[in-house]
Amino acid sequence: MTHEGSVSRARILRRALTPPEARLWIHLRRRSLDGLKFRRQHPVGVYVLDFYCAEAMLAVEVDGESHADRFEYDAQRTRWLESQGIYVIRFSAESVRVNLGAVLDVIASTARDRIRR
């Protein structure tokens, strides 16, 4: 996939967030989490990140059941993103559903630590 293809795909995905992604987005948008600016379904290279904070160079991924069969793809994707200086944190969709407060705490803490560097 080309970068242009990932941009088009990102536009489509923004309109079709999963319920856990939509729930998390409510708490990330409009600088609601510690004043951090997040983008949703943000293209980077050929990949589309669920959420991205440029200031912290932090990608936040919400993995649903479909990711169970995609371990190697996700690992390769993470390695490439980290080679670009982007730190990736992953949460299961179930974690977002049942423990949103802890998920938000980890995101905020990780972002603050990365910004201080």
PyMOL commands that set and color helices and strands:
alter all, ss='L'
color gray80, all
select helices_A, chain A and resi 3-14+19-31+65-69+71-83+93-98+100-116
alter helices_A, ss='H'
color red, helices_A
select strands_A, chain A and resi 39-44+47-53+58-63+87-92
alter strands_A, ss='S'
color yellow, strands_A
deselect
rebuild
show_as cartoon
